[in-house]
Each structure stands twice: as structure tokens, then as C-alpha cells.
Amino acid sequence: MISITNLSYYLGSRALYENASLHIKPNQKIGLIGLNGTGKSTLLRIITGEYQIDGGTISKAGDVTIGFLNQDLLSYQTDDSILSVAMQAFERQNILQAQIDEILHEMETNYTDDLVDKLGKAQEEFEALDGYTVQSRAEEIMEGLGFSTEDLQKPLRQFSGGWRMRVMLAKLLLQKPSLLMLDEPTNHLDLPSIQWVEKYIQTYEGAVIVVSHDREFLDNVIDVTVEVANAKLNLYSGNYSFYLEEKALRNEIQKGAFENQQAKIRQTERFIERFKAQATKAKQAQSRVKQLARMERIDDVIDESARVNFKFQFSTQPGRHILHLDDITKHYGPKRILTRADIRLERGDKVALIGANGRGKSTLLRIISGSEPLNLGSRNLGHNVSFSFYAQHQLESLNVEDNLLEELKGAAPTKSEGELRGVLGCFLFSNDEVFKKIKVLSGGEKSRVALAKVLLSQANFLLLDEPTNHLDMQSVNILIQALEQYEGTYVVVSHDRYFVSQIANKIWYIEDEQIKEFPGTFDEYEWWMEEKKQGNVSSPAPKSQSSGSTNGTAVAPKQTTTASNGRGTDDERKEWQRTLKKLTQQAEESETKIGQLEDRKRRLEAELADPATYGDNKLMQAKNDEYHRIKKEINQLQDEWETAMLEAEQLEGKLK
């Protein structure tokens, strides 16, 4: 269908491709992978003819049609309805429909045999092209991509960039080109839409090339993996999981061949050095020199696996309770997001917040951060909780005139340059790259810098909104490692199923204007949802937190039953006041003890860092034991303090 032979393409003096070849066959489903900056999107533009190549040939069959979904389409705007924009895919059908409407209008005042004949021919061709079904097909695809029936008549201009991209994807799918090229399609899709696109591509009657960093999406849709590396196109005859296994095997073979060749080279060089000055052996030595010069060198295997090797530190250890959203309501005019919802976070919870776009996931993150006001209810952070919030729009807050070291120094002023270089190295910035200005970085590079800043913030509670957008697979793997090592609490919004399956021990989702919780991993959640669809498990199986309910259903308003007026009898109120005084005193005593122990803990940390201490094994052991005992005692006191404060708050509410 399309044959790329000995392709060469240069950016200045840098070769993006050099003698690279690839043959695209009909109905193939190809995943194009590689690190950011290796030229994946460039290859798609070369195939369309937008970019001119420096060498090689690209041959296309005469009947090949190409549809290309790329990020440039985000800027397209019009006042036409999104259904009309999608139906631009049916160019000939639209022309025929206009002709039929015009003929019918003319026949109202001028009914002739000639017009009847023209109408019959137009309708015959229109029917042959399935013209009577084009609107229903367009509506089906648009709704599969997440649009409601009401949305279809709204103008494209009203929608955000991600939703406009979905309209363009719908238009391409309706055109059914013989080669469909999709550049990062999952960046703008929620989980239900990703799953719908997967099923569509699996049955698509044409070839598909997908650039994506979503490994589960690739596993589900492709049958061939093409890796862009070292200016070449390396083909693997299977999906992404097959590629990982096959590449490991190829690397092992290449490593063995490289080491064998290096041993032979060393042996030959020793022979040359030993005998080049001897007349009887000079000819043989010269022959070996020529042999070395002609030898085609085997490259060593480049280790692309990055390891996170820095330790996260908290400025303070939080109490057991991190967050309580109590009876919260949030709406934007008539659009209701949450109604009397309730959820708690405990220390050590690793939560993935998932679900369709428009349900309020990002709104909930902003509520948790305190940047989004509530209509009703309260947001209560626990003792000593400090949080850091990562979202895509925060990339704009990076100081564009700073270099990478300066930007991280601002987030972690106590860190040395060596420590900051180590962190940047974990996020794939090495050597002189640390002196790059923020303003010259790509979107993915800026994301890595912003994530590094969040992880350096010493916050014990992280909020991450779509952190894997614009990250390549190596960078996603780094983030997974970082979050696995992180001992704090976090809530992550993501549509990347592999990423979520690696980092979450609880799943939150918003349903019926409530925040519901599944107490398990994403794989367990998917299994439960599938079983629920089949009717094999009961609906309220997961823990679901809502006001006064364990199954997420609506409940009556909370009531106090101690007396008919809800304020208690005089004797009850006196007892509440005595208990409140005792609880307040307990909390104050705990707080004083915590402060004293925190001071002692800081002194011990300084002593443990003193060479005089770690040079004496007995002294080191004694101080280390005391340090861990104090940490444990602080945690116990923080739990006691929180329990006392929560009970005191409840009593204060009764006494009002």
C-alpha cells in the first residue's frame, strides 16, 4: 500500500531518519513508538507529503487515501454545529443532498419531466452512496466519542480544544480513509471514549498508524509495533507487550555480539601492537590493521531504563486523617456536579479518580485543594497536612527565563546542586541540559519539570491532574517509580489504565452526584464492574461514601434525635459541655507533647547526621532506636489529637 525505502530526513545537521525503511500493508494496525523528539509525528507528516524528504523514496498505491488526526486541528473553529462539521466527511453525499433539495424546491412551481429525470438520477446515486444513513452514522460515532444528543446541534466554537479534537476524529472515522493516522488520540479522550475507539479500530477496514504512549491502548488495537530509534524504523511483529519481550531478546543477542566483537578487536589490537615492528610478522600485522578498518562495528545496547533513586522527604508527618469532605454540594447554575457528597482520605491512601469527562473529576481536585468554592458543606484537612497540586495549566506558572536548575532550586532551596542534578537526571535531563531555559522546552519536557517540582515540594499529600499527558513511556515509567517510593497520600486523575493499575490502591468515581469508592486496585475494579454488568455481583459491593448512606443512594437530611428540637435536654447539654472541656484539654496536652517530641526528633536527626555519631556503632544504634520510638509516639499522639478534635467538633455542633 505504502512503501518507504531508505528514508533520510535531517533537522539541520541532526539525522531524524537515515536509510530507514517501512512497508505499510492494507489493514495493518501499526503502533509507532519511541522517545519524545525521535520523529514520530514528523514521519506522519512525511507520509502525508507535508514534509519533503532528503533522501530515499516513498511509493503509494494510486487508490490510497489518508486521514490524519494531529494536534493542529485543535485550532480549527467555526459556528457550524459539531454534527455539520463531522458530516463534512460525506462530501459527495452533501452535494447530492443539496441538489435534491434544490430540485424538489423548483418542482413546487415548475414540474417537468426533465426535473423528474434529474431528481431520479440524483436520488439513485444518493441511495447508492448510503446517503440516507449518513446522519445516523455520524450521530452514532459522535455519541460513541462522548457527545450527548443535545450537544450535536451546538456550534463547534463553544467546545474546548479536547472536544474539538473529538469532532475531527469523528469526521476522519466517517471518511474511512484506506490509511488512518492518529497522533496521540487518547490525550483528549476519557476512559469510556478510549474503550469505544479501541473497539472501532479493531474492526476498522483499513490500515491504521497510531502514535501513543498509552500502552494498554496499544496492546488492544495494534498488531505491529514500529520503534523509532537511532534514526531507524525497527519493526516488531506484535503488540506492545510482544515488543517489550522481543526487544529484550534482541538486546541480549546484540549485547553478546558486541562483547564478542570487542574481545576480537582487543585480541587483534594486541597482535598488531606486538608484531608490527617484526619484519617477519609485519605483513600479517598490516593485514590485521586493514581487517579492523573494514570491520562493521556492532553498537553496544543503550540502556533506556531510567531509575528513580532519590528519597522523598516530608517537612511534617501528617496525622491519620488526611481529608474529610463533609456533606458537600457543588453546582454551576443548573448543572449539578455533587449533591451532599461525603468522602474521607486516610494517611497512605493512593487514590485514582477515574470516569468520563464532564463528571467533575478536575472540579473535585480543585475542591480538595481549596481553590474551588463549595455551595454547601465543608472541606476539612487533617493535622499537619501539606499538599502540592499538579495540573496542566500550571505549566504556565513555570518561570520561562529560569534554567532547569534555577526552577528546581526555587522549589527546594535547601537542596544542593548535586541533589537537584540527581532529580533532573531521574527525569531524563542530563549534563548541560540542566542549563536549558524553560522557554525552549517542549510540552512534555515542561511536564517533567513541573512534576519534579511537585515531588521535591516535601508535601505529604499530592493532587495530580492528568500527570501522564505529553509524557513518553519512559517518563511515565519514571513517574510510576516515583509514586511507588512516595510514602505520603495522593489523589490522581488519569485515563491511562496501565498507569492507574500501577499506582492506585483505591478507586474513586463520581456517580449520581456522589463520590463513590472502590477499596481495591484498578484491575480489581475492572473485574468488579464487568461482573456487575453480567449481574454476577450486587451493586453496592464496593465501599461507597455518601451522606448517611453506604450504597451511594440519596438519603434524607441529617437529623439530631436527642430531643424534639434537636438541641438536647438541659442535663445532656451540661454533660456535653463537660466532655467538650475534657476533650479540648486532652487535645492541648497532645499538641504540647507533639511539639516537644518534634523538637527532640529534629535534634536527633542532626545528631544522626554527625560523623561522630555514625562513627560509633553503639551510639548510632541507641540514637536510631530513640528516633524510631519518638516517630511512633508522635504518630500515636497525632491520632489521639485528631480523635479528640473530631469529637469536640461534633459536640460544638450540638451545642450551637
ZAMARGU-4260 file (C-alpha; in steps of 0.2 Angstrom, whole numbers, plus 5000, padded with zeros to 4 digits):
<rodrens>
0) 5000/5000/5000 | 5014/5012/5005 | 5032/5008/5004 | 5046/5019/5012 | 5063/5014/5006
5) 5080/5021/5013 | 5072/5037/5020 | 5083/5051/5026 | 5077/5067/5034 | 5088/5080/5043
10) 5084/5094/5055 | 5099/5104/5052 | 5114/5093/5055 | 5104/5080/5065 | 5098/5065/5056
15) 5080/5061/5062 | 5080/5047/5049 | 5094/5039/5040 | 5091/5025/5027 | 5075/5020/5036
20) 5063/5008/5028 | 5045/5003/5032 | 5031/4994/5021 | 5013/4998/5026 | 5001/4984/5021
25) 4982/4985/5019 | 4973/4983/5036 | 4988/4983/5046 | 4986/4991/5063 | 5003/4999/5067
30) 5009/5007/5084 | 5023/5020/5081 | 5033/5022/5097 | 5049/5030/5103 | 5055/5043/5115
35) 5049/5061/5113 | 5059/5070/5100 | 5064/5055/5089 | 5052/5060/5075 | 5036/5050/5076
40) 5025/5065/5072 | 5037/5070/5058 | 5036/5053/5050 | 5017/5055/5049 | 5019/5072/5041
45) 5032/5065/5029 | 5019/5051/5024 | 5006/5065/5020 | 5018/5074/5009 | 5018/5089/5021
50) 5037/5087/5024 | 5050/5085/5009 | 5062/5071/5012 | 5081/5072/5010 | 5084/5055/5003
55) 5075/5039/4999 | 5058/5035/4991 | 5040/5034/4997 | 5029/5025/4985 | 5010/5025/4987
60) 4997/5014/4978 | 4986/5025/4967 | 4970/5022/4977 | 4977/5026/4994 | 4968/5039/5004
65) 4975/5046/5020 | 4966/5053/5035 | 4977/5062/5048 | 4972/5067/5066 | 4985/5079/5073
70) 4986/5092/5086 | 4985/5107/5073 | 4966/5103/5072 | 4964/5110/5089 | 4964/5127/5082
75) 4950/5125/5069 | 4934/5135/5074 | 4918/5138/5066 | 4900/5142/5071 | 4893/5127/5062
80) 4886/5113/5073 | 4898/5099/5078 | 4886/5087/5068 | 4888/5098/5052 | 4907/5098/5054
85) 4908/5079/5056 | 4896/5077/5041 | 4908/5086/5030 | 4916/5069/5029 | 4902/5065/5016
90) 4907/5077/5003 | 4898/5069/4988 | 4883/5065/4998 | 4881/5083/5004 | 4882/5089/4986
95) 4869/5077/4981 | 4858/5081/4996 | 4859/5100/4991 | 4855/5096/4973 | 4839/5085/4978
100) 4833/5099/4989 | 4835/5112/4976 | 4826/5101/4963 | 4812/5097/4975 | 4810/5116/4978
105) 4810/5120/4960 | 4797/5107/4956 | 4785/5115/4968 | 4782/5129/4954 | 4789/5120/4938
110) 4785/5102/4937 | 4793/5095/4921 | 4799/5078/4915 | 4817/5084/4914 | 4817/5089/4933
115) 4809/5072/4937 | 4823/5063/4927 | 4837/5074/4936 | 4829/5070/4953 | 4828/5051/4950
120) 4847/5051/4945 | 4852/5061/4960 | 4842/5050/4972 | 4849/5034/4964 | 4867/5040/4966
125) 4862/5046/4984 | 4855/5030/4989 | 4870/5020/4981 | 4881/5030/4992 | 4870/5026/5008
130) 4866/5044/5009 | 4850/5041/5019 | 4860/5034/5033 | 4875/5046/5034 | 4867/5057/5048
135) 4863/5042/5059 | 4881/5035/5056 | 4888/5052/5061 | 4877/5053/5077 | 4882/5035/5082
140) 4901/5039/5081 | 4899/5056/5089 | 4889/5049/5104 | 4902/5035/5105 | 4915/5048/5107
145) 4906/5055/5122 | 4894/5069/5115 | 4876/5069/5121 | 4862/5071/5108 | 4859/5089/5114
150) 4877/5093/5110 | 4876/5088/5092 | 4867/5105/5087 | 4879/5116/5097 | 4892/5126/5087
155) 4910/5120/5087 | 4916/5136/5094 | 4908/5133/5110 | 4919/5117/5114 | 4936/5116/5122
160) 4951/5110/5112 | 4950/5092/5118 | 4931/5091/5112 | 4935/5099/5096 | 4948/5086/5093
165) 4935/5073/5096 | 4924/5081/5082 | 4939/5080/5070 | 4942/5062/5075 | 4923/5058/5071
170) 4925/5067/5054 | 4940/5056/5050 | 4932/5040/5055 | 4917/5044/5044 | 4928/5047/5029
175) 4935/5029/5031 | 4952/5033/5023 | 4962/5017/5017 | 4976/5024/5030 | 4970/5032/5046
180) 4985/5041/5055 | 4981/5046/5074 | 4994/5056/5083 | 4991/5054/5102 | 4972/5052/5101
185) 4970/5046/5119 | 4977/5063/5126 | 4959/5071/5123 | 4948/5056/5127 | 4941/5050/5143
190) 4941/5031/5148 | 4924/5026/5140 | 4928/5035/5124 | 4946/5027/5123 | 4937/5010/5125
195) 4925/5014/5111 | 4939/5020/5099 | 4948/5004/5103 | 4933/4993/5098 | 4931/5004/5082
200) 4950/5002/5077 | 4950/4984/5080 | 4936/4982/5066 | 4942/4996/5055 | 4943/4991/5037
205) 4959/4999/5033 | 4977/5002/5039 | 4980/5012/5055 | 4995/5020/5062 | 4994/5026/5080
210) 5006/5037/5089 | 5003/5034/5108 | 5011/5032/5125 | 4996/5023/5132 | 5002/5005/5132
215) 4986/4997/5136 | 4978/5006/5121 | 4992/5000/5110 | 4990/4982/5116 | 4972/4982/5112
220) 4972/4989/5095 | 4989/4986/5086 | 4996/4970/5078 | 5013/4978/5073 | 5025/4989/5083
225) 5037/5001/5074 | 5050/5008/5086 | 5059/5025/5080 | 5076/5023/5087 | 5094/5028/5081
230) 5086/5036/5065 | 5079/5019/5060 | 5062/5011/5060 | 5063/4995/5069 | 5048/4983/5066
235) 5041/4970/5078 | 5028/4959/5073 | 5016/4960/5088 | 5008/4972/5100 | 5017/4982/5113
240) 5019/4968/5126 | 5026/4957/5112 | 5038/4972/5108 | 5045/4973/5126 | 5048/4954/5126
245) 5056/4954/5108 | 5066/4969/5111 | 5074/4962/5127 | 5078/4946/5117 | 5086/4956/5103
250) 5096/4967/5116 | 5103/4951/5124 | 5108/4945/5107 | 5116/4962/5102 | 5125/4963/5119
255) 5133/4946/5116 | 5138/4950/5098 | 5145/4967/5104 | 5155/4959/5118 | 5162/4945/5107
260) 5167/4958/5094 | 5175/4969/5107 | 5185/4954/5113 | 5191/4950/5095 | 5195/4968/5092
265) 5206/4968/5108 | 5214/4952/5103 | 5218/4959/5085 | 5225/4976/5093 | 5237/4966/5104
270) 5243/4956/5089 | 5246/4972/5079 | 5255/4980/5094 | 5266/4965/5097 | 5271/4961/5079
275) 5271/4977/5069 | 5289/4980/5072 | 5295/4962/5067 | 5300/4961/5049 | 5293/4943/5048
280) 5276/4947/5055 | 5274/4965/5048 | 5264/4959/5033 | 5252/4950/5044 | 5251/4964/5056
285) 5246/4976/5042 | 5233/4964/5036 | 5225/4964/5053 | 5225/4983/5053 | 5215/4983/5036
290) 5204/4969/5044 | 5200/4981/5058 | 5196/4996/5047 | 5184/4985/5036 | 5175/4978/5051
295) 5157/4984/5053 | 5156/4989/5071 | 5141/4982/5082 | 5134/4995/5093 | 5133/4992/5112
300) 5115/4991/5119 | 5109/5008/5126 | 5101/5006/5142 | 5085/5016/5141 | 5078/5011/5158
305) 5079/5026/5170 | 5079/5023/5188 | 5072/5035/5202 | 5085/5035/5215 | 5081/5050/5226
310) 5072/5049/5243 | 5056/5059/5246 | 5056/5069/5262 | 5041/5077/5271 | 5043/5093/5281
315) 5030/5086/5293 | 5022/5069/5296 | 5003/5071/5295 | 4990/5063/5306 | 4980/5048/5302
320) 4965/5058/5294 | 4971/5067/5279 | 4954/5074/5272 | 4936/5074/5275 | 4924/5082/5263
325) 4908/5083/5273 | 4891/5084/5265 | 4897/5094/5250 | 4887/5101/5236 | 4894/5109/5220
330) 4884/5115/5205 | 4887/5128/5191 | 4870/5135/5188 | 4858/5121/5183 | 4872/5109/5181
335) 4874/5099/5197 | 4891/5090/5200 | 4890/5084/5218 | 4875/5084/5230 | 4878/5081/5248
340) 4893/5070/5245 | 4904/5064/5258 | 4922/5056/5257 | 4937/5053/5268 | 4955/5050/5265
345) 4967/5041/5277 | 4986/5043/5278 | 4994/5031/5265 | 4979/5031/5253 | 4984/5030/5235
350) 4968/5035/5225 | 4965/5036/5207 | 4950/5046/5202 | 4943/5040/5186 | 4927/5041/5174
355) 4920/5050/5159 | 4924/5069/5156 | 4911/5081/5162 | 4908/5071/5178 | 4918/5083/5189
360) 4935/5075/5192 | 4945/5091/5190 | 4932/5101/5199 | 4934/5088/5214 | 4953/5090/5214
365) 4951/5109/5215 | 4938/5107/5229 | 4951/5096/5238 | 4964/5109/5235 | 4953/5123/5242
370) 4954/5133/5226 | 4936/5129/5221 | 4922/5136/5232 | 4908/5125/5238 | 4889/5129/5238
375) 4886/5119/5254 | 4896/5108/5265 | 4914/5108/5272 | 4932/5103/5267 | 4942/5098/5282
380) 4961/5095/5281 | 4969/5084/5294 | 4983/5088/5306 | 4999/5093/5298 | 4993/5090/5281
385) 5003/5100/5267 | 4998/5097/5249 | 5005/5101/5232 | 4994/5102/5216 | 5000/5097/5198
390) 4988/5102/5184 | 4992/5105/5165 | 4988/5124/5166 | 5001/5125/5180 | 5015/5123/5167
395) 5011/5141/5163 | 5017/5146/5180 | 5035/5140/5176 | 5047/5155/5175 | 5052/5154/5157
400) 5068/5164/5160 | 5074/5151/5173 | 5085/5137/5168 | 5080/5119/5175 | 5092/5120/5190
405) 5086/5138/5195 | 5067/5132/5193 | 5070/5117/5204 | 5081/5127/5217 | 5066/5139/5219
410) 5055/5123/5224 | 5068/5116/5235 | 5080/5129/5241 | 5089/5118/5254 | 5094/5105/5241
415) 5112/5106/5234 | 5116/5107/5215 | 5121/5089/5216 | 5105/5083/5223 | 5095/5094/5210
420) 5105/5087/5196 | 5101/5069/5203 | 5082/5073/5202 | 5084/5081/5185 | 5093/5065/5179
425) 5079/5054/5185 | 5068/5065/5174 | 5079/5062/5159 | 5089/5079/5160 | 5107/5076/5160
430) 5124/5085/5158 | 5122/5103/5150 | 5103/5100/5148 | 5101/5106/5166 | 5105/5124/5160
435) 5092/5124/5146 | 5079/5139/5148 | 5061/5134/5152 | 5056/5144/5137 | 5064/5132/5125
440) 5057/5116/5132 | 5043/5105/5123 | 5027/5102/5132 | 5032/5085/5138 | 5049/5092/5145
445) 5039/5106/5154 | 5028/5092/5161 | 5043/5083/5168 | 5050/5099/5176 | 5033/5103/5184
450) 5032/5085/5191 | 5049/5086/5198 | 5045/5102/5207 | 5029/5094/5214 | 5039/5079/5220
455) 5053/5090/5228 | 5040/5101/5237 | 5041/5090/5253 | 5022/5089/5253 | 5014/5074/5262
460) 4998/5075/5251 | 4999/5076/5232 | 4985/5081/5219 | 4989/5076/5202 | 4978/5080/5187
465) 4982/5070/5171 | 5001/5070/5175 | 5005/5057/5161 | 4998/5069/5147 | 5013/5073/5135
470) 5024/5061/5143 | 5033/5047/5133 | 5033/5029/5140 | 5050/5031/5148 | 5044/5046/5158
475) 5028/5038/5163 | 5038/5023/5170 | 5049/5036/5180 | 5033/5044/5187 | 5027/5026/5192
480) 5043/5023/5201 | 5042/5039/5210 | 5025/5037/5216 | 5029/5019/5222 | 5043/5026/5233
485) 5032/5040/5239 | 5026/5037/5257 | 5013/5050/5258 | 4995/5051/5251 | 4989/5056/5234
490) 4974/5058/5223 | 4977/5056/5204 | 4966/5059/5189 | 4971/5049/5174 | 4964/5040/5159
495) 4980/5029/5157 | 4974/5012/5163 | 4992/5005/5164 | 4997/5020/5175 | 4982/5019/5186
500) 4984/5000/5188 | 5002/5003/5194 | 4999/5017/5207 | 4982/5015/5215 | 4976/5005/5230
505) 4959/5014/5229 | 4947/5019/5215 | 4936/5034/5216 | 4922/5038/5204 | 4908/5051/5203
510) 4891/5043/5200 | 4873/5050/5204 | 4881/5066/5210 | 4891/5056/5224 | 4909/5052/5226
515) 4910/5033/5227 | 4925/5022/5232 | 4931/5005/5227 | 4943/4998/5240 | 4955/4990/5229
520) 4966/4991/5213 | 4961/4996/5196 | 4962/4978/5189 | 4950/4973/5204 | 4939/4987/5200
525) 4938/4982/5181 | 4934/4964/5186 | 4920/4970/5198 | 4912/4982/5185 | 4912/4968/5172
530) 4905/4956/5185 | 4892/4969/5189 | 4887/4971/5171 | 4885/4952/5170 | 4874/4953/5185
535) 4886/4941/5195 | 4889/4954/5209 | 4877/4965/5219 | 4878/4984/5215 | 4883/4990/5232
540) 4898/4979/5234 | 4912/4992/5235 | 4913/5005/5249 | 4903/5020/5243 | 4903/5035/5254
545) 4889/5047/5254 | 4879/5057/5267 | 4872/5044/5279 | 4872/5030/5266 | 4883/5015/5262
550) 4877/5012/5244 | 4878/5030/5236 | 4859/5032/5236 | 4850/5048/5241 | 4846/5050/5259
555) 4836/5061/5270 | 4844/5076/5278 | 4854/5073/5294 | 4844/5074/5310 | 4848/5075/5328
560) 4836/5064/5339 | 4841/5068/5356 | 4826/5080/5359 | 4812/5086/5348 | 4821/5102/5345
565) 4837/5093/5340 | 4847/5103/5354 | 4846/5091/5368 | 4839/5092/5386 | 4847/5104/5399
570) 4856/5089/5408 | 4863/5082/5391 | 4869/5099/5386 | 4879/5101/5403 | 4886/5084/5400
575) 4891/5089/5383 | 4900/5105/5389 | 4910/5095/5402 | 4915/5082/5389 | 4920/5096/5377
580) 4931/5104/5390 | 4939/5087/5394 | 4942/5084/5375 | 4949/5102/5372 | 4961/5099/5387
585) 4967/5082/5380 | 4970/5090/5363 | 4980/5104/5370 | 4991/5092/5380 | 4993/5081/5365
590) 4998/5096/5355 | 5011/5101/5368 | 5019/5084/5369 | 5019/5083/5350 | 5029/5100/5349
595) 5041/5094/5362 | 5044/5077/5353 | 5046/5086/5336 | 5060/5096/5344 | 5069/5081/5350
600) 5066/5072/5334 | 5075/5087/5324 | 5089/5086/5336 | 5091/5068/5334 | 5091/5070/5315
605) 5106/5082/5317 | 5115/5070/5328 | 5112/5055/5317 | 5120/5066/5303 | 5135/5070/5313
610) 5151/5059/5308 | 5155/5057/5327 | 5138/5048/5329 | 5139/5036/5314 | 5157/5033/5318
615) 5152/5025/5335 | 5141/5009/5331 | 5133/5008/5349 | 5129/5027/5350 | 5122/5026/5332
620) 5111/5011/5337 | 5105/5020/5353 | 5100/5036/5344 | 5092/5027/5329 | 5081/5017/5341
625) 5076/5033/5351 | 5072/5041/5334 | 5061/5027/5328 | 5052/5027/5346 | 5049/5045/5345
630) 5042/5044/5327 | 5030/5031/5333 | 5025/5041/5349 | 5022/5056/5338 | 5010/5046/5326
635) 5000/5040/5341 | 4999/5057/5349 | 4993/5064/5332 | 4980/5051/5331 | 4974/5055/5349
640) 4974/5073/5345 | 4963/5071/5329 | 4951/5059/5338 | 4949/5072/5352 | 4947/5086/5339
645) 4934/5077/5329 | 4923/5073/5344 | 4925/5091/5350 | 4919/5097/5334 | 4904/5086/5334
650) 4899/5092/5352 | 4902/5110/5347 | 4889/5107/5333 | 4877/5100/5345 | 4879/5115/5357
655) 4876/5128/5344
</rodrens>
